[in-house]
Structure formats: structure tokens, C-alpha cells
């Protein structure tokens, strides 16, 4: 899971909220891509974890249909902390 | 589906967006309840459909754990129209 990759080893993560916008009907295969979070948000997450505090991260996921059209967009708000 | 019940026979509905807030971890059985939409919102949906226009409806769903605690809340925005 992308939040755990961002948080590093020895962390656990939970989702706080998720929002999906459905833009186009999907009748076929699709692909979901997590967009890389901005470097400053990633750095803030890692600073919080290094201080033993929970860190927050917002991730965006794009869902594209077989013709590479943006069919849905997901935004997830996560909290990570050291195990 | 609750939107189709609200819209009546001969209608189709799609979801535009959905947001879920995760409030408590769920480790066991849970129940999801659609909250009845406010009567004025239901009336507005049905007026739009009666005029041959698409109608919108926001529905709230509560997810409760085995001890009847509110564990998650879902808000869905739907559009219904006559087939």
C-alpha cells in the first residue's frame, strides 16, 4: 500500500476518509495509478514519524479506462504511525 | 438501491461521487443503514423527474459495528433519470 511505502518499514497506516468522483462509466478493464505525493508532504510525514508522532498523508488515485480516459478519481486521507 | 426506490419505476441512477469517513476499526459483523433523505429533497428529485429532467439526490449511509457504534459514514451523490 502506497502509504506504507511512503512511511517506511515498521509503520502501520489507517485510512481516515476516502472520496471517489465517478467521471465516466467503466465497461471494461481499467487501471488505477497512485499519483506521487508532493515531496514536501512526504517529508512532513517522515518528520512526524521520526519524532514518534503519527503522520498524515493525502493520496490521489486516478482510474483510467481502456482508452486512457480519466474515469474516476479517488482521494484518500491516511494516518501512519510506528508500530 | 435506495436512489431507485426514491426515483420510482422506470428510472436509472448513477453515482457522481461518494465519500466515506472511517471512524472506528471494524473487526466483526456490521450493518449499513441508508438514512431517509429529507422530504423536501425527495420531493425536488421527483419534481425534476416528472418534468423529464435528471434529478439529484444525496444519500447518507451509517455503518454500525456489532455494538451499535457508528464506525463509518458514507455520503453518496446520485443522479437519476427516466430510462
N, CA and C atoms of all chains as a GROMACS GRO file, in nm:
protein
  498
    1UNK      N    1   0.085  -0.120   0.000
    1UNK     CA    2   0.000   0.000   0.000
    1UNK      C    3   0.088   0.125   0.000
    2UNK      N    4   0.047   0.221  -0.078
    2UNK     CA    5   0.134   0.337  -0.105
    2UNK      C    6   0.172   0.412   0.023
    3UNK      N    7   0.078   0.421   0.120
    3UNK     CA    8   0.109   0.496   0.242
    3UNK      C    9   0.221   0.428   0.319
    4UNK      N   10   0.219   0.295   0.320
    4UNK     CA   11   0.324   0.222   0.392
    4UNK      C   12   0.458   0.236   0.322
    5UNK      N   13   0.456   0.239   0.190
    5UNK     CA   14   0.581   0.263   0.117
    5UNK      C   15   0.637   0.400   0.154
    6UNK      N   16   0.548   0.499   0.164
    6UNK     CA   17   0.592   0.635   0.196
    6UNK      C   18   0.640   0.644   0.341
    7UNK      N   19   0.574   0.571   0.430
    7UNK     CA   20   0.606   0.582   0.573
    7UNK      C   21   0.733   0.504   0.608
    8UNK      N   22   0.760   0.397   0.536
    8UNK     CA   23   0.880   0.319   0.561
    8UNK      C   24   0.851   0.197   0.648
    9UNK      N   25   0.958   0.118   0.671
    9UNK     CA   26   0.942  -0.006   0.747
    9UNK      C   27   0.895   0.022   0.890
   10UNK      N   28   0.822  -0.074   0.946
   10UNK     CA   29   0.785  -0.066   1.086
   10UNK      C   30   0.671   0.029   1.114
   11UNK      N   31   0.597   0.063   1.012
   11UNK     CA   32   0.483   0.154   1.031
   11UNK      C   33   0.353   0.083   0.997
   12UNK      N   34   0.248   0.135   1.054
   12UNK     CA   35   0.115   0.088   1.020
   12UNK      C   36   0.036   0.210   0.975
   13UNK      N   37  -0.065   0.187   0.894
   13UNK     CA   38  -0.142   0.300   0.842
   13UNK      C   39  -0.290   0.267   0.842
   14UNK      N   40  -0.370   0.369   0.866
   14UNK     CA   41  -0.516   0.353   0.854
   14UNK      C   42  -0.570   0.465   0.767
   15UNK      N   43  -0.683   0.436   0.707
   15UNK     CA   44  -0.748   0.539   0.626
   15UNK      C   45  -0.846   0.615   0.714
   16UNK      N   46  -0.849   0.747   0.700
   16UNK     CA   47  -0.945   0.829   0.774
   16UNK      C   48  -1.069   0.857   0.691
   17UNK      N   49  -1.045   0.892   0.565
   17UNK     CA   50  -1.159   0.916   0.478
   17UNK      C   51  -1.116   0.897   0.334
   18UNK      N   52  -1.212   0.866   0.251
   18UNK     CA   53  -1.186   0.847   0.109
   18UNK      C   54  -1.299   0.905   0.028
   19UNK      N   55  -1.265   0.973  -0.082
   19UNK     CA   56  -1.369   1.029  -0.168
   19UNK      C   57  -1.343   0.985  -0.310
   20UNK      N   58  -1.446   0.938  -0.376
   20UNK     CA   59  -1.434   0.897  -0.515
   20UNK      C   60  -1.526   0.980  -0.600
   21UNK      N   61  -1.472   1.038  -0.707
   21UNK     CA   62  -1.554   1.105  -0.808
   21UNK      C   63  -1.562   1.012  -0.928
   22UNK      N   64  -1.684   0.985  -0.971
   22UNK     CA   65  -1.705   0.896  -1.084
   22UNK      C   66  -1.733   0.983  -1.206
   23UNK      N   67  -1.640   0.983  -1.302
   23UNK     CA   68  -1.645   1.078  -1.413
   23UNK      C   69  -1.701   1.017  -1.540
   24UNK      N   70  -1.667   0.892  -1.566
   24UNK     CA   71  -1.714   0.823  -1.686
   24UNK      C   72  -1.755   0.682  -1.648
   25UNK      N   73  -1.855   0.627  -1.718
   25UNK     CA   74  -1.886   0.485  -1.694
   25UNK      C   75  -1.767   0.399  -1.737
   26UNK      N   76  -1.745   0.290  -1.665
   26UNK     CA   77  -1.636   0.198  -1.700
   26UNK      C   78  -1.702   0.064  -1.735
   27UNK      N   79  -1.683   0.021  -1.858
   27UNK     CA   80  -1.745  -0.104  -1.901
   27UNK      C   81  -1.644  -0.215  -1.920
   28UNK      N   82  -1.519  -0.183  -1.901
   28UNK     CA   83  -1.414  -0.276  -1.942
   28UNK      C   84  -1.299  -0.274  -1.842
   29UNK      N   85  -1.186  -0.325  -1.883
   29UNK     CA   86  -1.068  -0.320  -1.797
   29UNK      C   87  -1.030  -0.176  -1.766
   30UNK      N   88  -0.972  -0.157  -1.652
   30UNK     CA   89  -0.925  -0.022  -1.616
   30UNK      C   90  -0.796  -0.036  -1.537
   31UNK      N   91  -0.727   0.076  -1.522
   31UNK     CA   92  -0.606   0.079  -1.442
   31UNK      C   93  -0.615   0.190  -1.340
   32UNK      N   94  -0.564   0.163  -1.220
   32UNK     CA   95  -0.561   0.264  -1.114
   32UNK      C   96  -0.415   0.298  -1.085
   33UNK      N   97  -0.383   0.427  -1.083
   33UNK     CA   98  -0.247   0.473  -1.057
   33UNK      C   99  -0.248   0.566  -0.936
   34UNK      N  100  -0.162   0.538  -0.841
   34UNK     CA  101  -0.143   0.632  -0.730
   34UNK      C  102  -0.050   0.743  -0.778
   35UNK      N  103  -0.091   0.868  -0.765
   35UNK     CA  104  -0.004   0.979  -0.804
   35UNK      C  105   0.100   1.001  -0.694
   36UNK      N  106   0.224   1.028  -0.731
   36UNK     CA  107   0.325   1.052  -0.628
   36UNK      C  108   0.288   1.176  -0.547
   37UNK      N  109   0.291   1.167  -0.415
   37UNK     CA  110   0.255   1.286  -0.336
   37UNK      C  111   0.365   1.392  -0.348
   38UNK      N  112   0.330   1.518  -0.328
   38UNK     CA  113   0.431   1.625  -0.334
   38UNK      C  114   0.543   1.597  -0.235
   39UNK      N  115   0.670   1.623  -0.274
   39UNK     CA  116   0.784   1.593  -0.187
   39UNK      C  117   0.773   1.658  -0.048
   40UNK      N  118   0.716   1.779  -0.040
   40UNK     CA  119   0.709   1.844   0.092
   40UNK      C  120   0.609   1.772   0.184
   41UNK      N  121   0.504   1.715   0.126
   41UNK     CA  122   0.408   1.640   0.210
   41UNK      C  123   0.469   1.508   0.259
   42UNK      N  124   0.548   1.448   0.170
   42UNK     CA  125   0.617   1.325   0.206
   42UNK      C  126   0.719   1.353   0.317
   43UNK      N  127   0.791   1.464   0.302
   43UNK     CA  128   0.892   1.499   0.402
   43UNK      C  129   0.826   1.527   0.537
   44UNK      N  130   0.709   1.593   0.535
   44UNK     CA  131   0.639   1.623   0.660
   44UNK      C  132   0.594   1.495   0.730
   45UNK      N  133   0.542   1.400   0.649
   45UNK     CA  134   0.503   1.270   0.704
   45UNK      C  135   0.622   1.204   0.773
   46UNK      N  136   0.736   1.203   0.704
   46UNK     CA  137   0.853   1.132   0.757
   46UNK      C  138   0.911   1.202   0.879
   47UNK      N  139   0.904   1.335   0.882
   47UNK     CA  140   0.949   1.409   1.002
   47UNK      C  141   0.863   1.373   1.122
   48UNK      N  142   0.730   1.369   1.102
   48UNK     CA  143   0.640   1.335   1.213
   48UNK      C  144   0.672   1.195   1.266
   49UNK      N  145   0.689   1.100   1.176
   49UNK     CA  146   0.717   0.962   1.218
   49UNK      C  147   0.851   0.953   1.290
   50UNK      N  148   0.951   1.029   1.241
   50UNK     CA  149   1.083   1.026   1.305
   50UNK      C  150   1.076   1.079   1.448
   51UNK      N  151   0.979   1.167   1.473
   51UNK     CA  152   0.961   1.220   1.610
   51UNK      C  153   0.868   1.133   1.694
   52UNK      N  154   0.828   1.019   1.639
   52UNK     CA  155   0.741   0.929   1.714
   52UNK      C  156   0.595   0.972   1.714
   53UNK      N  157   0.561   1.065   1.627
   53UNK     CA  158   0.422   1.111   1.620
   53UNK      C  159   0.354   1.048   1.498
   54UNK      N  160   0.220   1.042   1.500
   54UNK     CA  161   0.152   0.996   1.379
   54UNK      C  162   0.171   1.100   1.268
   55UNK      N  163   0.177   1.051   1.146
   55UNK     CA  164   0.189   1.140   1.031
   55UNK      C  165   0.071   1.123   0.938
   56UNK      N  166   0.038   1.230   0.870
   56UNK     CA  167  -0.076   1.226   0.778
   56UNK      C  168  -0.029   1.235   0.634
   57UNK      N  169  -0.105   1.172   0.545
   57UNK     CA  170  -0.073   1.181   0.403
   57UNK      C  171  -0.202   1.171   0.322
   58UNK      N  172  -0.213   1.260   0.226
   58UNK     CA  173  -0.325   1.254   0.132
   58UNK      C  174  -0.273   1.194   0.003
   59UNK      N  175  -0.341   1.092  -0.046
   59UNK     CA  176  -0.301   1.031  -0.174
   59UNK      C  177  -0.414   1.042  -0.275
   60UNK      N  178  -0.374   1.068  -0.398
   60UNK     CA  179  -0.470   1.074  -0.509
   60UNK      C  180  -0.447   0.953  -0.599
   61UNK      N  181  -0.557   0.894  -0.640
   61UNK     CA  182  -0.551   0.780  -0.732
   61UNK      C  183  -0.634   0.814  -0.855
   62UNK      N  184  -0.576   0.792  -0.972
   62UNK     CA  185  -0.650   0.811  -1.096
   62UNK      C  186  -0.688   0.675  -1.153
   63UNK      N  187  -0.812   0.663  -1.192
   63UNK     CA  188  -0.859   0.540  -1.257
   63UNK      C  189  -0.882   0.574  -1.405
   64UNK      N  190  -0.814   0.503  -1.491
   64UNK     CA  191  -0.825   0.528  -1.636
   64UNK      C  192  -0.882   0.407  -1.706
   65UNK      N  193  -0.970   0.433  -1.804
   65UNK     CA  194  -1.033   0.322  -1.876
   65UNK      C  195  -0.938   0.271  -1.984
   66UNK      N  196  -0.986   0.172  -2.062
   66UNK     CA  197  -0.903   0.108  -2.162
   66UNK      C  198  -0.852   0.203  -2.268
   67UNK      N  199  -0.918   0.320  -2.283
   67UNK     CA  200  -0.872   0.419  -2.381
   67UNK      C  201  -0.796   0.532  -2.312
   68UNK      N  202  -0.751   0.507  -2.192
   68UNK     CA  203  -0.669   0.601  -2.115
   68UNK      C  204  -0.743   0.731  -2.080
   69UNK      N  205  -0.874   0.722  -2.073
   69UNK     CA  206  -0.952   0.838  -2.027
   69UNK      C  207  -0.967   0.832  -1.876
   70UNK      N  208  -0.961   0.949  -1.813
   70UNK     CA  209  -0.979   0.957  -1.668
   70UNK      C  210  -1.125   0.925  -1.636
   71UNK      N  211  -1.149   0.812  -1.572
   71UNK     CA  212  -1.285   0.765  -1.547
   71UNK      C  213  -1.328   0.788  -1.402
   72UNK      N  214  -1.232   0.792  -1.312
   72UNK     CA  215  -1.264   0.816  -1.171
   72UNK      C  216  -1.139   0.870  -1.102
   73UNK      N  217  -1.164   0.940  -0.994
   73UNK     CA  218  -1.055   1.000  -0.918
   73UNK      C  219  -1.083   0.972  -0.771
   74UNK      N  220  -0.985   0.917  -0.701
   74UNK     CA  221  -1.001   0.885  -0.560
   74UNK      C  222  -0.902   0.967  -0.479
   75UNK      N  223  -0.948   1.023  -0.370
   75UNK     CA  224  -0.862   1.094  -0.276
   75UNK      C  225  -0.875   1.025  -0.142
   76UNK      N  226  -0.765   0.980  -0.087
   76UNK     CA  227  -0.767   0.913   0.042
   76UNK      C  228  -0.682   0.988   0.144
   77UNK      N  229  -0.735   1.004   0.263
   77UNK     CA  230  -0.660   1.066   0.374
   77UNK      C  231  -0.619   0.957   0.472
   78UNK      N  232  -0.490   0.946   0.494
   78UNK     CA  233  -0.435   0.835   0.574
   78UNK      C  234  -0.358   0.889   0.693
   79UNK      N  235  -0.351   0.806   0.796
   79UNK     CA  236  -0.265   0.835   0.912
   79UNK      C  237  -0.172   0.716   0.930
   80UNK      N  238  -0.043   0.743   0.941
   80UNK     CA  239   0.056   0.637   0.962
   80UNK      C  240   0.124   0.659   1.096
   81UNK      N  241   0.161   0.550   1.161
   81UNK     CA  242   0.240   0.563   1.283
   81UNK      C  243   0.330   0.440   1.299
   82UNK      N  244   0.433   0.457   1.379
   82UNK     CA  245   0.524   0.345   1.406
   82UNK      C  246   0.448   0.238   1.482
   83UNK      N  247   0.480   0.113   1.449
   83UNK     CA  248   0.413   0.001   1.516
   83UNK      C  249   0.438   0.005   1.667
   84UNK      N  250  -3.167  -0.053  -0.487
   84UNK     CA  251  -3.083   0.060  -0.448
   84UNK      C  252  -3.172   0.177  -0.408
   85UNK      N  253  -3.132   0.244  -0.302
   85UNK     CA  254  -3.219   0.345  -0.241
   85UNK      C  255  -3.257   0.457  -0.336
   86UNK      N  256  -3.165   0.496  -0.425
   86UNK     CA  257  -3.196   0.606  -0.517
   86UNK      C  258  -3.308   0.565  -0.612
   87UNK      N  259  -3.305   0.439  -0.657
   87UNK     CA  260  -3.409   0.392  -0.748
   87UNK      C  261  -3.543   0.381  -0.677
   88UNK      N  262  -3.541   0.343  -0.550
   88UNK     CA  263  -3.666   0.341  -0.472
   88UNK      C  264  -3.722   0.482  -0.464
   89UNK      N  265  -3.634   0.579  -0.442
   89UNK     CA  266  -3.680   0.718  -0.430
   89UNK      C  267  -3.728   0.772  -0.563
   90UNK      N  268  -3.661   0.732  -0.671
   90UNK     CA  269  -3.694   0.789  -0.802
   90UNK      C  270  -3.821   0.725  -0.860
   91UNK      N  271  -3.846   0.600  -0.828
   91UNK     CA  272  -3.965   0.533  -0.876
   91UNK      C  273  -3.936   0.446  -0.998
   92UNK      N  274  -4.041   0.378  -1.046
   92UNK     CA  275  -4.026   0.284  -1.158
   92UNK      C  276  -3.980   0.357  -1.284
   93UNK      N  277  -3.906   0.282  -1.366
   93UNK     CA  278  -3.869   0.335  -1.497
   93UNK      C  279  -3.756   0.436  -1.492
   94UNK      N  280  -3.680   0.436  -1.384
   94UNK     CA  281  -3.568   0.529  -1.373
   94UNK      C  282  -3.437   0.452  -1.363
   95UNK      N  283  -3.334   0.521  -1.402
   95UNK     CA  284  -3.200   0.467  -1.383
   95UNK      C  285  -3.120   0.569  -1.302
   96UNK      N  286  -3.019   0.523  -1.232
   96UNK     CA  287  -2.943   0.614  -1.147
   96UNK      C  288  -2.794   0.584  -1.158
   97UNK      N  289  -2.715   0.688  -1.150
   97UNK     CA  290  -2.570   0.671  -1.143
   97UNK      C  291  -2.518   0.749  -1.023
   98UNK      N  292  -2.403   0.706  -0.975
   98UNK     CA  293  -2.339   0.778  -0.866
   98UNK      C  294  -2.242   0.879  -0.926
   99UNK      N  295  -2.240   1.000  -0.868
   99UNK     CA  296  -2.145   1.102  -0.913
   99UNK      C  297  -2.021   1.103  -0.824
  100UNK      N  298  -2.045   1.095  -0.694
  100UNK     CA  299  -1.931   1.091  -0.603
  100UNK      C  300  -1.974   1.024  -0.473
  101UNK      N  301  -1.878   0.971  -0.404
  101UNK     CA  302  -1.904   0.907  -0.276
  101UNK      C  303  -1.791   0.936  -0.181
  102UNK      N  304  -1.825   0.966  -0.056
  102UNK     CA  305  -1.722   0.993   0.044
  102UNK      C  306  -1.748   0.906   0.165
  103UNK      N  307  -1.643   0.841   0.212
  103UNK     CA  308  -1.655   0.757   0.331
  103UNK      C  309  -1.562   0.810   0.439
  104UNK      N  310  -1.616   0.830   0.558
  104UNK     CA  311  -1.535   0.861   0.676
  104UNK      C  312  -1.526   0.734   0.760
  105UNK      N  313  -1.404   0.697   0.792
  105UNK     CA  314  -1.382   0.576   0.872
  105UNK      C  315  -1.355   0.620   1.015
  106UNK      N  316  -1.446   0.590   1.105
  106UNK     CA  317  -1.441   0.645   1.241
  106UNK      C  318  -1.386   0.546   1.343
  107UNK      N  319  -1.416   0.420   1.326
  107UNK     CA  320  -1.370   0.317   1.418
  107UNK      C  321  -1.327   0.195   1.337
  108UNK      N  322  -1.227   0.122   1.386
  108UNK     CA  323  -1.196  -0.004   1.319
  108UNK      C  324  -1.313  -0.101   1.332
  109UNK      N  325  -1.335  -0.180   1.230
  109UNK     CA  326  -1.442  -0.281   1.233
  109UNK      C  327  -1.376  -0.417   1.224
  110UNK      N  328  -1.395  -0.499   1.327
  110UNK     CA  329  -1.331  -0.630   1.328
  110UNK      C  330  -1.432  -0.741   1.311
  111UNK      N  331  -1.557  -0.706   1.302
  111UNK     CA  332  -1.660  -0.808   1.311
  111UNK      C  333  -1.776  -0.775   1.216
  112UNK      N  334  -1.888  -0.838   1.240
  112UNK     CA  335  -2.006  -0.808   1.160
  112UNK      C  336  -2.044  -0.662   1.177
  113UNK      N  337  -2.104  -0.607   1.073
  113UNK     CA  338  -2.152  -0.469   1.083
  113UNK      C  339  -2.280  -0.457   1.002
  114UNK      N  340  -2.350  -0.348   1.025
  114UNK     CA  341  -2.472  -0.321   0.949
  114UNK      C  342  -2.464  -0.183   0.887
  115UNK      N  343  -2.514  -0.172   0.765
  115UNK     CA  344  -2.519  -0.042   0.697
  115UNK      C  345  -2.666  -0.003   0.678
  116UNK      N  346  -2.697   0.121   0.718
  116UNK     CA  347  -2.835   0.170   0.707
  116UNK      C  348  -2.836   0.297   0.623
  117UNK      N  349  -2.922   0.301   0.523
  117UNK     CA  350  -2.942   0.425   0.448
  117UNK      C  351  -3.036   0.513   0.529
  118UNK      N  352  -2.994   0.637   0.556
  118UNK     CA  353  -3.083   0.728   0.628
  118UNK      C  354  -3.188   0.783   0.531
  119UNK      N  355  -3.312   0.796   0.575
  119UNK     CA  356  -3.415   0.850   0.485
  119UNK      C  357  -3.379   0.994   0.448
  120UNK      N  358  -3.380   1.028   0.320
  120UNK     CA  359  -3.347   1.165   0.283
  120UNK      C  360  -3.456   1.261   0.328
  121UNK      N  361  -3.423   1.388   0.350
  121UNK     CA  362  -3.525   1.486   0.390
  121UNK      C  363  -3.638   1.491   0.287
  122UNK      N  364  -3.764   1.503   0.332
  122UNK     CA  365  -3.879   1.501   0.239
  122UNK      C  366  -3.869   1.607   0.130
  123UNK      N  367  -3.812   1.725   0.161
  123UNK     CA  368  -3.806   1.828   0.056
  123UNK      C  369  -3.707   1.791  -0.054
  124UNK      N  370  -3.601   1.717  -0.017
  124UNK     CA  371  -3.504   1.675  -0.121
  124UNK      C  372  -3.564   1.565  -0.209
  125UNK      N  373  -3.642   1.479  -0.144
  125UNK     CA  374  -3.710   1.374  -0.218
  125UNK      C  375  -3.812   1.434  -0.314
  126UNK      N  376  -3.886   1.535  -0.266
  126UNK     CA  377  -3.988   1.600  -0.350
  126UNK      C  378  -3.922   1.670  -0.468
  127UNK      N  379  -3.806   1.733  -0.444
  127UNK     CA  380  -3.737   1.802  -0.554
  127UNK      C  381  -3.690   1.702  -0.659
  128UNK      N  382  -3.638   1.588  -0.614
  128UNK     CA  383  -3.598   1.482  -0.709
  128UNK      C  384  -3.716   1.441  -0.795
  129UNK      N  385  -3.829   1.417  -0.729
  129UNK     CA  386  -3.944   1.365  -0.803
  129UNK      C  387  -4.005   1.470  -0.896
  130UNK      N  388  -3.998   1.598  -0.856
  130UNK     CA  389  -4.044   1.705  -0.947
  130UNK      C  390  -3.957   1.711  -1.072
  131UNK      N  391  -3.825   1.701  -1.055
  131UNK     CA  392  -3.735   1.706  -1.170
  131UNK      C  393  -3.766   1.591  -1.266
  132UNK      N  394  -3.783   1.471  -1.209
  132UNK     CA  395  -3.810   1.354  -1.294
  132UNK      C  396  -3.944   1.368  -1.366
  133UNK      N  397  -4.043   1.422  -1.296
  133UNK     CA  398  -4.176   1.439  -1.357
  133UNK      C  399  -4.171   1.536  -1.475
  134UNK      N  400  -4.074   1.628  -1.472
  134UNK     CA  401  -4.057   1.722  -1.584
  134UNK      C  402  -3.963   1.668  -1.691
  135UNK      N  403  -3.922   1.543  -1.676
  135UNK     CA  404  -3.833   1.482  -1.776
  135UNK      C  405  -3.688   1.523  -1.761
  136UNK      N  406  -3.656   1.583  -1.647
  136UNK     CA  407  -3.517   1.626  -1.626
  136UNK      C  408  -3.448   1.528  -1.531
  137UNK      N  409  -3.313   1.524  -1.535
  137UNK     CA  410  -3.244   1.443  -1.434
  137UNK      C  411  -3.264   1.503  -1.296
  138UNK      N  412  -3.269   1.419  -1.196
  138UNK     CA  413  -3.283   1.467  -1.059
  138UNK      C  414  -3.165   1.422  -0.975
  139UNK      N  415  -3.133   1.501  -0.876
  139UNK     CA  416  -3.019   1.469  -0.791
  139UNK      C  417  -3.066   1.431  -0.651
  140UNK      N  418  -2.988   1.344  -0.588
  140UNK     CA  419  -3.020   1.307  -0.450
  140UNK      C  420  -2.891   1.274  -0.376
  141UNK      N  421  -2.880   1.327  -0.256
  141UNK     CA  422  -2.768   1.293  -0.168
  141UNK      C  423  -2.820   1.193  -0.065
  142UNK      N  424  -2.750   1.082  -0.050
  142UNK     CA  425  -2.789   0.983   0.050
  142UNK      C  426  -2.676   0.962   0.150
  143UNK      N  427  -2.717   0.945   0.275
  143UNK     CA  428  -2.621   0.918   0.381
  143UNK      C  429  -2.642   0.774   0.429
  144UNK      N  430  -2.532   0.706   0.448
  144UNK     CA  431  -2.536   0.569   0.498
  144UNK      C  432  -2.453   0.562   0.626
  145UNK      N  433  -2.511   0.504   0.729
  145UNK     CA  434  -2.436   0.482   0.853
  145UNK      C  435  -2.397   0.336   0.864
  146UNK      N  436  -2.272   0.313   0.898
  146UNK     CA  437  -2.224   0.177   0.922
  146UNK      C  438  -2.200   0.162   1.071
  147UNK      N  439  -2.268   0.066   1.132
  147UNK     CA  440  -2.258   0.044   1.277
  147UNK      C  441  -2.200  -0.093   1.305
  148UNK      N  442  -2.111  -0.097   1.404
  148UNK     CA  443  -2.049  -0.225   1.439
  148UNK      C  444  -2.143  -0.308   1.526
  149UNK      N  445  -2.093  -0.424   1.567
  149UNK     CA  446  -2.176  -0.518   1.641
  149UNK      C  447  -2.228  -0.463   1.773
  150UNK      N  448  -2.161  -0.357   1.823
  150UNK     CA  449  -2.208  -0.294   1.947
  150UNK      C  450  -2.285  -0.165   1.918
  151UNK      N  451  -2.330  -0.151   1.796
  151UNK     CA  452  -2.414  -0.038   1.753
  151UNK      C  453  -2.340   0.097   1.761
  152UNK      N  454  -2.209   0.092   1.752
  152UNK     CA  455  -2.132   0.217   1.746
  152UNK      C  456  -2.117   0.260   1.601
  153UNK      N  457  -2.125   0.390   1.579
  153UNK     CA  458  -2.107   0.443   1.443
  153UNK      C  459  -1.961   0.425   1.403
  154UNK      N  460  -1.937   0.337   1.306
  154UNK     CA  461  -1.799   0.303   1.269
  154UNK      C  462  -1.758   0.371   1.138
  155UNK      N  463  -1.853   0.402   1.054
  155UNK     CA  464  -1.822   0.470   0.927
  155UNK      C  465  -1.948   0.541   0.878
  156UNK      N  466  -1.922   0.642   0.799
  156UNK     CA  467  -2.033   0.721   0.746
  156UNK      C  468  -2.005   0.741   0.597
  157UNK      N  469  -2.102   0.711   0.514
  157UNK     CA  470  -2.087   0.727   0.368
  157UNK      C  471  -2.187   0.830   0.318
  158UNK      N  472  -2.140   0.919   0.234
  158UNK     CA  473  -2.229   1.015   0.168
  158UNK      C  474  -2.216   0.994   0.018
  159UNK      N  475  -2.326   0.967  -0.048
  159UNK     CA  476  -2.324   0.945  -0.193
  159UNK      C  477  -2.410   1.047  -0.264
  160UNK      N  478  -2.357   1.099  -0.375
  160UNK     CA  479  -2.433   1.194  -0.458
  160UNK      C  480  -2.473   1.122  -0.587
  161UNK      N  481  -2.602   1.117  -0.610
  161UNK     CA  482  -2.655   1.039  -0.721
  161UNK      C  483  -2.734   1.126  -0.817
  162UNK      N  484  -2.740   1.081  -0.942
  162UNK     CA  485  -2.826   1.144  -1.042
  162UNK      C  486  -2.918   1.035  -1.097
  163UNK      N  487  -3.048   1.066  -1.100
  163UNK     CA  488  -3.145   0.970  -1.154
  163UNK      C  489  -3.214   1.034  -1.274
  164UNK      N  490  -3.249   0.950  -1.371
  164UNK     CA  491  -3.331   1.000  -1.483
  164UNK      C  492  -3.418   0.888  -1.536
  165UNK      N  493  -3.523   0.930  -1.608
  165UNK     CA  494  -3.612   0.831  -1.668
  165UNK      C  495  -3.536   0.753  -1.774
  166UNK      N  496  -3.568   0.624  -1.786
  166UNK     CA  497  -3.500   0.540  -1.887
  166UNK      C  498  -3.527   0.592  -2.027
   0.00000   0.00000   0.00000
